[in-house]
Amino acid sequence: MKAAALVLALLVAIQAGADEARSRVRRKPDLRYVVSGAVLLGIFYLLPLALAIRYEEGELAIGGRL
């Protein structure tokens, strides 16, 4: 009985997802979010990584101890 309920639930979910996928409109990403994400990546990851490499601190470059 549980298996039949699971199969039925999966079939309904697959059908609903297929209908929803057809009705989606593909939009271009908002450039503001792309730029802000790149800036945040640069500030919080790439800058400390560059400093760790510059001062030869391998533990800082990988984010933890080895």
N, C-alpha and C positions, 0 to 999 in steps of 0.2 A: 504494500500500500504506500509506504514511504517513497519507494522508487518511482511509482507511477506519479505521485504528487510532484516529485523532483523533476521528472521528465516534462510534465505539463507546465510547471513553472518556468523551466528553461525554454520551452517552445514559445510561451507567451512573451518572455523577455526578449528572445531573439526577434520575434515578429515586431514588437514595439520598437526595438532598436533599429530595425531595418526601415520602418516607416519614418522614424525621426531622422535618420541619416539622409533620406531622400529629400526631406523638407528643409534641411540646413542650407543656408546661403553662405558661400565662401567669401570671407572678407579679408582685405589686406590687414596685416598687423598695424597697430597704431605706432607710429614712429617715435612718439614721446616715450612709450614704454620700452622700446628697444634701446633707445639712447640711454635712458635712466638705468636700465639693467646693465648695460655695458660700463657706465660710469661707476656704479656700485661694485661691479666685479673688479674693476681696475683699482678702486680705492681699498677695498677690503681683502683682496686676494693677491692681485698682481704686484702692488706696491710692496707689501711685506715679503712676498716671494723674491722680488728683485733685491731688496735689502738683505735678506738672508743669504742669497747667493753671493752678493757683493762682499759681505763680511764673513763668508765661508762658515755659516752656521747651519749645518745640514739638518739639525733637529727642527729648526724653525721653518726650513723650506718645505718639509713634508708635513708639518702640523702636529708633530708628536715625537715621542722618544722611540729610539730603535732598541 
